[in-house]
Amino acid sequence: MSDPQHPRIEVLPPQDLLLAYDINICAPMVRYSKRAFRTTCARYDTQWTTTPMIVAKEFSRSALAREADFSTSASERGLFEPVADRPQRDSESREHDDGSSLLDLGPEERKERKRRALIATRTQWTRPYDPSQTKDTPPRLLRGILIGQLAASDSKTLSDGAEILANHVDGLDLNCGCPTSSAYADHIGSYLLRQPHLVADMVRTLKQRLGWSYPVSVKIRLDPELSRTEVLVRNAIEAGASVLSVHGRTRMQSSASHPVDLDGVAFAMDVARRAGSRTACGATSTMYSLRSTDDEDKDEDAGLAHSGLADGGGGAGGPIPCVANGDVFTLAEAHEWRRKTGAQGIMSARGLLANPALFAGFDSTPQEAVQHFCTEALRGGNLPFQHFHRHVAYMLESALPRSDSLYFNSLSSSAAVMDWLQDEGWWQPRQPQHERWKG
């Protein structure tokens, strides 16, 4: 007889998880997407988390760099219960379908009801596992995944770092989008956006070194010339990339002044899907280049030239799930980005920094999330005080008046931060009564 106390836990590769469910993703963030923050996001319907960008050269050569750049724990990945169909709203929810009796509810209860209704709009979804809910049969659970993101300027350096990291994560992501001038000068990140042959070689070398079944994804930004984006994406997929993530801005566009280009994101994703279908049909693997002619204007619409890849070129060999990134600050925006781009995964960076519970439908960071993050951060790991301090400041920014924010920003130690949080009711000096799951 099945024991309901011992659920079946399944671990899906990133591409399979994306193809089966609408997946929410914590973006790689330099200094910020470290273990304590990833663990907190995983409690609130974020099924996929990502390390900060790790520079492969330093990571492979220095134990100090490895200690500073990466840590994990057995419990940081969440457990999620898949729900195949849209959940039926309960009788209490149906009672308020016409909206009339909502007037009888208090403001907090109305907000919570709207949050539940928003979550219920998904057709294929997962929910965080709650072991306090008794069941007659053991539930089927999915374990969340952790992806390590690497940056490198050549294939060997990338693979050397990957070999060290690969066994501690569920897949590796190649950063082709970091827009900083220092990254560009080092020929990493967004420098690779116009190096499609190098990106293909990096992906192919990773697969050869780690095994062709090992998940490798590529994260890009858009090029002002979308034909270049097409070449980059097709080369990455042909070389064996199994997931494509697209940030909807170019290297030169800042988040402060340029809205995300969802049409551009959708274009890149369509290219990826067509490239995946092509390799699945057994077409000869090819490496694509922009045409280079003296009469470039005449040939602008003439398409792409190609030449054969070396033996072992690879190819993803099937559907390529895609992830959209940029300007996701609410669950409603996540739904809208999915609808407009067709993305299977939605990735957030600044939105999650401000509210790690946004994918669970919270309008702002709940007190429980602040408490959980502080507990995880103070247990140890590789989070310096200044980053811990900034994390908490981001989470509380929308809830504090300016005077309180200025005072909080002046605090200079973890002890001072914790004392202030306790005085203001954001921290209770005790463990929560129960964890939602145990790793």
N, C-alpha and C positions, 0 to 999 in steps of 0.2 A: 504493500500500500504506500502511496506517495505521502511524504511528510511535508505538510504545509509550512513547517518551520524552516525547511531547507529549500529555498527557491532555486530554480535552475538559472544559472547566470551564463549568458552568451556574450561572446566578444566578436563583433563584426569588424572586418577591415573598413577603413574610412570610406572607400568608394561604395561598399555594399550598404553601409549605414545611411549614406546620403541617398542612395537609390531607393531605399525602403521607407524612409521617414523624412519629415521636415526637420532639419537639424539646426540648432542654434550654436553659434561658435564664438568663443572668446578669441579675439585677434591677438597676434603677437605684438607686444608692446615693450620696447626697450625700457628696462628698469622696472616695469610694472607688472607684466603678466607672469609673476613668479608664483611659487607653490601656494602660499597663503591666499593670494587673490584667486588663483585658479580653483582652489578647493571651495572657496566661498561662492564663486559663480556656479560651480557644479551643483550646489544645493538648490539652485533656482532655475531649473530647466535649461541649463547650458550643457549640452551633451558632449561637446568637443571643446577642449581648451588647447592653447598653443603656448609654448615657451616664448620668451623674448628672442629676438634675433641673436643667434650665437655666431660669432665670427669663427669659422672653422680653423683658421690658421692658429690663433691663440689657443683655442680649445684643445686642439690636438697636441700642442707643444707644452702647455703649462698646466700643472696641477692646480695652481692658484686660480687660473682662469676658469678651470672646470668647476672648482668649488664656488667661485663667485657667480658663474653663469647658470648653473643648473643644480637643482635638487628636486627630489620627488618623494612621495610616500605611497605606501600601499593603499591608503584610504583617500587619496586626492581625487580619483575618478569617481563620479557618482554612479549610482545604480538607478536605472530608469525602467518603468513598466510600460511596454508598448501597448497602445490602444489603436486597433486597426481602423475603426470607424469613428465618425464624429460622435462624441458622447451625447446622450439624451439629457436635456436639462431636467433637473429634478422637479417634483411637483411644486416645490416652493418657488422655483424660478418661473415655471409656467404660470403660476398664479399672478405674476407681475408682468406678463407679456404685453398687456396694454399700457403699462407704464403708470396707470393711475395710482395703484397702492404704493408705488415707490415714494410718494410724497409722505407716507406715514413712517418712512425709515429715517434714521439719523444720517448725517453726512458721511460718516465712516462706513456705515453699512451699505449706503448707496454706492460708494466708491468700490467696496469689495464686490458687490453684485455686478457692477460694470466690468470689473477685472475678470471675474469668472466667465461672464458672457463673451468677452473678447477671446479668452483662451479657447472657448468651446467652438470657435469658428474654424479651427483646423480640422482637416479630414484624416490626415495620417500624422499621428503625434505620439509623444511619450510624456510620461509624467514622472516626477521624482518618486522613488520607491519609499513607502512609509511602512516599516515593519510592524507598527502598532495596529495596522489593519489586518484582522484575522481572516484567513481564507481556508476553504475546505481542501483546495488543492494548491500545490506550490505554484506561485506565479512564475511566468517566464520573464526574466529580467535581462536587460541589456546593460552592459558595463559601458560607462562613458570612455572616451578616448583622449589621449594626450599626444599631441604632435610636436616634434622638435623642429624648430626652424633654423636653418643654417644659411650663412652667407659666405661666399668664397669667390675668388677670381679665376680659379682654374679647377679642372676636374680632379686632379690628384689631391689637392688640399681639401677640397670638399669631401672626398671619399675617406680621407684619413680621419677627419672629424666625425664623419657619419659612422664609421666603424665603432667608435667609442660610445656614441650616443644611442645607436640603433636599438640595442637590447633593452633600453630603459624607457622607450616610448613606443607608440603604436604606429608610427609612420614618420617620415621626414618630409619637410617642405623646403624648397629652394626659394630664397628671397630674391626676387627680381624687381622689387618695387621700392626699397628704402630710398626716399628722395633727398636725403641730406647731402650737402656738398662734400663732406668728408667721405661718405660711402662711395659717392661717384668718383672721387679722386683715387680711392683705393680699388677701383674697378669691381666693386661689388654692388648689390642692390640694384637700383634703377639703371646703373651703367649697362647691365645685361639686357635691357629692353631692346637695344639695337645690336645685340650679339646673338642672333638666333642659332647659328651653327654651334657656338660655344655652349649655349643653354642645352641644346640637344645632346652634345657630347657629355655634359655634366650629368644629365638625367640618365643617359645610357650607361655611363661609368658607374653611377650609383647602383643601378640595377644589376650590373655585372658583378660589382663588389659585394652587394648585400643579398643577391638572389632576385630573380625576375618576379617573384611573388611579393617582394617587400614593397609596401605602399610608398610611393614617392609622388608628392604634389608640387605644383609650381604656383607661386603667388606673384602676380604682375600688376602693374599700372597700365593705363591706356597710353598709347602713343598718339600725338597730335595727328599723325598720318595713320589712319586705321588699317591701311594696307600693311604697315609694318607690324601692327598688332596681330594681324592675320598670319603673317609669316612666322612670328615668334610662337604663337599658339600651335600652329600646325607642326612646327618642328618639335616642340616639347611633347605633344601627344604622339607623334610618330616615333619618338625616341623611347616612349614608355611611361610618360606621366599618367597617373590614374585619376587625378583630380586637378581642376583648374580653379584658382581663386583670383578674382578680379576686383581691384580697387578702382572705383569709377572716376579717377582723376589722372592727369598726366603728372610727370615728374616735377614740372614747374608750377603746378597749381596747388595752392594752399587750401586747407580746409576752412580757413577763416574767410576767404574771398571767392571761392569757387564751389558751387553746388556739385554734388555727385552727378555724373553723366550716366543715367540708367540706360539710355539707348546704346551708348558705347559698351556698357557692361553686357547688355543683351547680345550685341554683335559678336563680342569675343566668345561668349558662351555658345552661340550658334556655330561659330567656327570650330570650337572644341568638339561639339557633338557630331558635326559632320566628319571631322577628322577621326573620331573614335569609331564611327560607323564604317568609315573607309577601311581602317585597319582590321575591324571585325570581319569584314568581307574578304579578307585575305589579299588585299591589294599590295603590290610591291611597295616596301617602305621607301620613302623618298625624303630628301632634304630640300627645303624650299628656300628661295632667295628672291629678293626684289629684282626686277629687271634692271639691268644697267646698260643703257644705250645712249648714244649722243642725242637721239631724238626722244627724250624721256616723256615729253608732253604728249607726243603722238601715241606713245605706247602706254599711256597711263591706265587705260582700260583694257589692256591686252592680257592681263592676268599675271601669273607667276611662272617663273622658270624653275626647273628642278633638275637635280642630278642625283644619281643613285647614292644611297648611304652605303657605308661599309657593311660587310657581313655582320650579322648580329644587331642590326639596327633596331630591332624591337618593334615597337608599336603597341599602343595600349590594348588593342584587340577587343573593344567592346564599348558600351555606353560610357561617356565621360560625364560624371556629375560635376556640377559647378557651384561655386560659392560667390555670393555678392557681398562686397564690403564698401562701407562709406556712409556716414550720416544716418546711422540707425540708433535712435535715442528712445524709442518706445516700441512696445509690442505691435501696435498698429502700423508703425512704419515697417517693421519686419514683414508683416503680412503684405503690405503694399509693394515692397521691394520684390518679394517672391512673385507676386502677380505680374509685375511689370517686366521682370527679367527672366522668369522661368527658373530661377536658381533653386537648387535643392537645399542649399545651406545659406544661412544669413549670418554674417560676421559683424561683430561690433567691437569697437575699441573705446573711444571716448564715452560712448553711451554707457558701457558697462563700468568704466571708471567712476562715473557719476552715480550709477545705480546698478550694482551687480545683480539685482533681482529684476531687471527690466524684462527679460524673456519670460518671467513668471507673471507678468502683467502689472507689476507694482509701478506706480507713478514716481516714486522716490524710494530711496534706500530704507528698508525697514530696520527697526532697532535690532532685530535678531541677526540680520546680515552684518551689521557693524560689530556686534558682539562676537559672532563667529570669526570674522576676519581678524579681530584683535587677538582672540584666543589662539588662532593658528599662527599668526605672526610672532607672538610672544613665546611660542613653544620653541622657537629656534628656526634655523634655516639661513637663507642668504639674503635677507631683507634689511638693509641698513636703516637707521632711524629716520633719515631724511625722506626715504621712500615710504616707510610706514606712515610717517606724519602726513605726507602728501596724499597717500591713499585715503586716509580718514578725512582729510580736508575736502577731497573731491566728493566723497560719499555724503558729507554733511552740508555741502555748499548751498544746495537749494533749500535747506531747512533752517539755516541760521540767518539772523539779521546781520548786517554788515559789521556792526560793532563786535558781535560775538566771533565772527569770522576773523577779524583783525586780531582779536585776543588769542584765538586758537592758533593762528599762524605764528604767533610770537613764542609759543611753547617750545622748549628746547630739549626735552628728554621724554622718553617713553613713559616714565613715572608721572611726569606732569600731564601728559596727554591722558593717561588712564585716570588720574585724579579728576581731571576736568570732565571726562566722559561720565564718570560715576556721579559727580555732582549734578550734571545736567540730565541724568536719567538715561543715557545711552549705553551704559555699562552696568551690569550687575555682577558683583564679584563672586560668582559661583558658576558651575557648569550647568548648561541646559539640562532639563529633566531627562531628555532622551535625544539621541541623535536620530536623524531621519534614516540613516543607514550606517552600516559599518563595513569598511572595506575588508 
